[in-house]
């Protein structure tokens, strides 16, 4: 068997059905082997960055490995941003790069390059992968593939990369003579049984508890345990953006997203809690605000994370965690749930009512937004959510587009929303939508992107049309980079340099661009047309492109100016005086205009 055939067979055996591949001299054997492998097919994105992002999204949607192949040199380096997306969100993906033949390698010579398009791929990628290896010995291919997949999935998941020289790909091997790899079983919950009495005591006596849920719950595949856990613990749920779809928005315990770009009412809940139970969230600075010491300042904090380094970082940044628990979320829930069933608890009815009061008092989509003639982004997102169906899948790009979606979208049962949450690269949503539709047997996918983000991977419109994928692309067009303009409002006297057309940023006619790629194009520019327009787009059977024209002056409200500390304003703790028209951060949030 040719080694490249063995690689393709291995990927198919791992349950992968689509491999995102860009051809090149050092990858042609791998791609041909994928094509010849039953049950496996290759998809050709038009840029390796898009291929890497598509493989990342494929893993997120399927819960299994994603895979991408590129050639050596620029083909490999073009993968880097997409690999980083998977790494920072702990997504298991296998990236395979071709390399120059071993007899053309620069190894040991001290020169920069000998073989054509030779690049030291491993050194470049080792900081954004869990495992990166070059396979020079054909006898090691099984071991290295199995080892890479083990590391991709074990404990905190992440991407891996295997670099295979061209001559090694062409070697004949006997699979029966290859040695394998067996990883060690993952450790169990650290010290939870010993800490359980005190944890249960905190849970039982909390008067203002909040449950923070992060992406780690999805990574641990704890969705099955979560509904029972919520029923048993009964805490208001404040998700990070990556877990915002974990509960339907009308669930009685669903609050809303929090943090520097979150909702006012969710930040009120977090900042006034007396107990924070955080599961599967690394509590980054977007969640805690800065300084981190002001985060939930009156609360005991229990933080569950599978990565001990994440638990160890808090002291450095001034955030005191009372109970750091190193554990897989699903295992933690399996241990905790039985202990909750007969636990006598204080009533938190008043707390639930207080949060409901805040939600009613500080809506995200204000009534006056509806009165605007032009499209208001908050009205657009609210209307989109009202016209979406249970089970719909959304891929969203970064910047204001993402913030507007996460603040406003009202989730229904079974809906999923994906983004590359921590690398948050412009241009992720379009290749991610391609991967999602393919992974779900060509199911419709809604792609929500901004004009700046779309241009980063605009070539993938051709991939959508080529495969006739039923992707509904909503382009929020505001003539540039609105999130950057908001930063320039705050710090640089609203000089919109390199973020607007007037500031030197070229913006094309997106209608003509989409038509040139062969897409059916719609346009929305008035609030009153949103419902009919969105319904029309969603009804279409094939790929559809809808331009949502909004004013360049729209901003994310509320948003916290970077570096603002928490203020000691508190509606519930007796040591503080609460000014009800002010907004409690983690954060210092601007008073609403008007």
N, C-alpha and C positions, 0 to 999 in steps of 0.2 A: 504493500500500500504506500502511495506517495504521502509524505508527511503532511502536506497541505490538505489532502483528503482526510487524513486522521483529524486534523483540526476542525474541519467542517463537520465531520461525524460527531466529534465531541460537543460542539455547540448545539447540534440538533438533539443530542442525548440530554443536554441540560434544559431542554424545553424551549429553546429560542427558535422562533419561526422566521424572523426577519433580521437581516444583518445590513446595517447602513454602511455602504462602501463607496469610496472614491478611488478610481483606478489609477495605476501608476506602474512604472517598470518593476518595482519591488513588491507589488501586491497582486499582479495578474494571476499568479498561480493560486493564491488564497481565494480570490473571487471566483475563478473557474471551479474550484472545488466546492464552494458554497452553492454555485449554480447546479452542480451535478449531484448534490446531496438531497435525497428525498426528504420532504417536509421542511426544507430550508430554502429561502430565497433571498436575493440581495435587492436592496433599494438604493438607487443612485441619487443622493443629494448632489447639489452643484457646488458645494463647498464643504471641506472637512469639518469646519466649525459646526455647520448645520448637522452633519452626520453625527458628531460627538453629542450634540444637544438632543438629537432625535433618539440616540441610544439611551441617553439619560432618562428622557421622558418615557421611553418604552419600558424601562425598568419600573418607574414610578407607577405606571398604569397597570402593568401585569403583576407586580409584586415579585417578579423573577428577574434574572439577569437581562440586561440589554447588551448589545454588541455592535461594534463598529470596526471597520478596517480602513487603513490608509496606507499609502506608500511611504517611502523614507523621506528624509529631508523636510521640505516645506509641507509635504502631505502630513507628516507627523506633527510638526510644530503648529499647523493650523488646527489641530485637535485641542490644543491646550485649554482654551477658554471653556469649551464644553466639558472637558475632563474636570476642570476646577468646579464647574457647576455641580457635578456629581459628588465630588470630594467634600465640598463644604456642606452639602445636604445629606451626606452619608448614604448615597445611592449606589447599589452594587451593579457595576457595569464592567464588562471585559472589553478592553481596547487592544486591538492587534495591529501592529505596525510592521510593514516590510522594512528590511534593512539591506544595505549593500552586502555582497557576498563576503564571507569570512576572509577569503584570500585577497580581497581589496580593502580590508579594514585598516584604519590608521593606528589601531591599538599597539602601544609600545613604541611608536615612532616619534612621538612628540610633535608631529605636524598637525595642522588643523583638519585636513581632509585628504583622503586618497581616492576612495570610490566616488562615483558620480552621485550627488545628492546625499552624501554620507553626513549624518548628524548623530551626535551622542544623545540619542533619545532618552535613555535611562536616566542620565544625570539631569536632564531637563524636567522629566516628569516625576521624579522620585518624591518631590515635596507635595505633590497633589494627587498621589495614589497611595493606597495601602500597601501595594506590592508592585514592583516594576522589575522585570528581568529580561535579559537577552538570552535567547536559547541558541548557543553555538553547537551544542552536541545533540544530534537527532535522538539519541537514546533517552534524553531527558524530557522529551516533549510531553509525555503523559504526566509525569510528575509535576512539571511546571504548570501545566493547565489545571490540574487538580488542586495544586497548592494555591494558585491564583484565585480560583473560584471559592476555595475555602476561606481565604482572607477577605474576599469581596463580601462574603455573607456573615462571617462570624463576628460576635459582639457588636461593636459599632460598625455597620457596613461601610462600603466605599468602593471606588473604582480601582481596577488593577490594569496593568499594561504588560503585554508580552511582545517583545521585539524579536522578529525572526528573520535572519539573513536569507537572501534569495536562494542561495545554493542549498541551505538547510531545508527550505520549503520543498525543494525538488528531490530530496533524499528518499530512497525506498526504505521503509521500516517494516518490522513485523510487530504488530500490536501486542501479540501474545508474549513478546519478550521485553516489554516495557515495564519498568517499575512504577508504582503509584505513590500516592501521598495520603496519609491519614492524619487529620488534625486532632488535637486534643479537645475533649468536650468543654463547653463553656462553663465557667464557674457559676455557682448559684448566688442568690441574694446574699449580700455581705451584711451579717450581723442583724438582720431584720427581726428574727425571733427574739433576740435579747432586747431589742428596742421596742417591740410591739406594745408592751403595757403602757409606756409613756406616750407612744404615738396615738394609741386608742384613747388615752386620757385627754390629749389635746383635741382630738376629733370630737369627743363627747362633750367637751366643755366650751368649744368655740361658739361665740355668739355672732361673729361676723366672718365666717369662713369663705374662702374663694379657692376653687380648683382651677389651676392653670394646666392646660393640656397642650402639648407640643407635637411636632412631627415624629418624635420618637415613638409615640403610641402607634402610628401607622407602620413605622419601620419594624416594630416588634410584633406586628400582626396581632395586636390586642383588641381589634375592633369587636370581636365576639364577646370578650369579657366586659367591654366598656358599658353597654346598656345596663347590665346587672349592677355594675359598680356604681353608676350614677343613681340607680334606684335605691341602692343601699346607703350611699353616703349622703345624697341629697344636697350637695353643695352647689351654689351657683357656679356655672362653668364659664371661664374666661379663656378662650383659646388664643394661641399665637396664630399668626396669619396662616402658617402651614397646616394648622388643624382647624381652621375656621369652618370647614364643612363637616366636622365630626358630629354635630347635632343640627337638626333643622332649626331655623331661626325662631319658629313658633313654639319650640320646646320650653316648658315653664322654667327650666333651669339655665337656658341659654341666655347669656348676657350680651356679648359682643367682643370684638377684638380690642386689645389694649395696646399701650406703648406710645412711642413718640408720634406715630401717625394713626393711632387708634381712636376709638370713640370716647367721648367725654364720660359717659356713664360707666363704661368698663373701667376707665382709669379711676373714677370715683370709688368703684367697688374695690379695686386692688389697693388703692392708697389708704382706704379706711378699714381694711380687713384686720382681724386680730389673729387669723391663721391663714397662711398660704400653703397649699399642697400643690407642688409643681411636679408633674410627671412628664418626662420625655421632652423637656425644653431646656436649652442651655442658658436661658435667661440672658441674652446678649444686651448690649447697650440700647438697642432699639426698643427692647422690652422694659428695661429698668430705668431708662433715662440716665442723666448724669448730673451729679455724681451718683454712683450706684447705692451709696449709703442712704439716699433719700427714698429708695424703693420700699414701699409697704412698711414704712418705718415703725409702725406700732404692732407688727404682726410677728408671731412665731413662724418660722419658715422650714418646711420639710421639702427637700429637693431630691427627686429620684432621677438618676441618670446612669447610663451604662458605662460612661467614660469617666474614669477617676480623675483625669486631668481637667475635665470640665468642672467637677465638684471642687477641685483644689484651687481653681482660679479666683474664687469669690473673695477670699481673704485679701488677695493682692489688690482688688478693686474696691475694697471697703464695704462689701455686702456680707453681713453676718447671716450664715445659714445654721439654724439650730440642729437640724438632722439631715446631713448629707447621706444619701443612701445609694450605694453603687449597686444597680440592679437593672435587669431587663424589665421593661414596663409590664409585659404580659405576665412574667413570673411574680412581680410585685403585686399585681392585682389578684392573681390566683391565691397568694398568701393572705392578702388583706380582706378580700370579700367575705370569706366565711366568718372572720372576726367581727364584721360589722352587723351581722344579722340580728344579734340579740343585744347590741350595744345600746344602753340607755343614753339618750342625747338631750341636750338643751334644745329648746325650740329656737329656730332661727326665722320664724315667720315674719317678725318685724324687720329683719335684715332683707329678706326677699321683697317685702313691700317697699322698703327704702330704695332698693335697686330699681324696682318698677317705677317708682316716682321719678328717679333720675332719668330713666329711659323715656318717660313721657315728657319730661321737661326739656330735655336736650336732644331732640331728634337730629339725625344727621342730614336728612333731606328736608330742608325747611320749607314751609308753605310758600314763602315768597319766591323760592326757586321755580315753582310751578307757573308763576305768573310771567316769567321771562319769555320773550318771544323766541330768541335763539335757543339752541340746545344747551341746557345746563348739564354738566357731566354727572352730577348726583341724580338728576331726574332720569338721565339716560340709563344709568346702572339700575336704579330702582325699577324702571319700566322693563329693562331686560330681564331682571329677576322675576318680575310678575308674569312675563310671557315665556319663561323657560319651563320645561317639563321636569318632573321628578326623574332622576337618573341621568340628566344631561351632564356632559363633561365640558369643562372650560379650561382653556390654556391662556394665561394672561402674561403680558409683558410688564416690564418694570416702569418706574417713574410714577408720575401722577396717575397714569392709567391703573396701576396696581393699587395705589392708595385709595382711589375712588371706588374701585371694586371691593376692596377689603372693608372699607368703612360702611358701604351701603348695601351690598348684595344680600338679599334675603334668601337663605338656602332652603330648599325643599328636601324631603327625604331622598337619599340615594344620590344626590348631586355631588360631583367632585370638582374641585378647583385646584389647578396645579400651577406652580411657578418654580423657578430656581431660586429659592428663598434667600439664600445667603450670598451666593456670588451675584445674583440678580442681574444677569447680563442682558443688555439690550439685544433684541433679536431672537430670544429663546422661544417665544410662543409659537411662531410659525413652524419651524421644524418639529417642535414638540407636538403640535397638532397633527402633523403628518404621521408621526410615530403612534400617537394615541388612536387615530382612526384605523391604522393598519393592525395595531394590537387588538383592537376590539372588532375585528372582522368588518372593517369599513363602516363602522357606526359613525353618525354625524358627530362633529366636534365643533365647539364654538371657540374661536380664537379672538381675543380682545387685545389689541395692540395699539401703540401710538405711532405717529408718523416717524419720529426719530428711531424707534425700535425696529420698525418694519424695514427701514433702509439697510439695517445691518445684515439682514438675510433675505432681501427682497427677491433674490434669484430663485428662492424655493417656491415662489408662486408657480414657476414652471413645473416643479415636481408635483404640486397639488393637481394641476391641470393634467399632466401626463398620466397620472394614476386615477384621475376623475374621482378624487376623494370628496365626500360630502362635508367639506369644512366651511363653516360660516365665519368669514373674517369681518370683524367690526373694527374699522380703523378710526380711532379718535384723533382727528386731525386738528391740531391747534398751531400749526406753523412752527414747529420746533420742539425744544426741550423744556417743557413747562416746569418740571421739578428743579432743573438748574436755574430757570428764571426766578423761581421762588427763593432759592438760595441767594441769588443776586439781589432780589428785593431786600433780603434781610441784612446782607453784608456789604453789598457793592453798589448801593444807590441806584438800583434798577438799571444798571448798564448791561444790557442783554447781549454781551459779546459771545460769539460762538454758540449761542443758544437760540437765535432767532434769525429770520431772513435779513432783517436790517443789520444784525450783528455779524453777518458773513456766512450764515448757514444756508446752503442750497436746499430748497424743498421743491420736488418736482410736482407735476400734475398727476396725482395718484390715480385719478379716473382713467387717464390715458395709459398710464403704466399697467394698471390691472387689465384693461382691454387688450393691450398688446400681448399680454401673457395668455389671453383667451378666457378671462373670467367674466361672468355676468356681474355688472356693476350697478349698485344702487347708491343713493345719496340722501342723507337726512340733515336738515339744517334748522328745523323748527321743533320746539317742544311738542306742539300739538300733533305733529306727524309721527311721533316716536312709536306709539302703539301699533298703528297700521303698518308702518315701515318695518319694524322688527318682526312682526308676524309674517309679513310677506317674505322676508329674507329667510326666516326659519322654515318656511313651507317648501323652499326650493329643494329639489332632489340632489343637485350636483353642487360643485364648489361655487361659492357666492362671495362677493366683495362689497361691503357697505361702508361708505365714507360718512362718518359722523362729524359734521363740521361744528366746532365749538370756538368760542373766543379765545385768543391767546392770553387773555387776562384772567382766566379761571385758575384758581389755586386750590390746594388741599386745605380744608378747614374742618377740624382743627389740625394744626401741626405745631410741634415744639421746636423752637429755635435751638440749635445745637448748643450744648453746654449750659443751658439754664437748669439750675438745681430745683429740687422740690421746695415749695413754700410750705410753711407750717400752718396750713389752713385745713381744718378738719371738722366736718359736720357732726361727728359722733363722739370723738374722744373728748372728755370734759376739759382737758388741759388747754384746748385750743378754741379760738373763736372762728366761726365759719361765716364767711361772706358769701351768700348763696349765689350771687351773680358772678362770682369768680369761678374759675375752673381749676380743679386740683389736678396736677400732673401725675406722672412720675416726675415730673414735667411741670413747666410753666407754660400754659396754653393761653393764647391770646383771647381776650374777651371778645365775644361775638360782636361783629359790627352791628350797630343799631341797637 
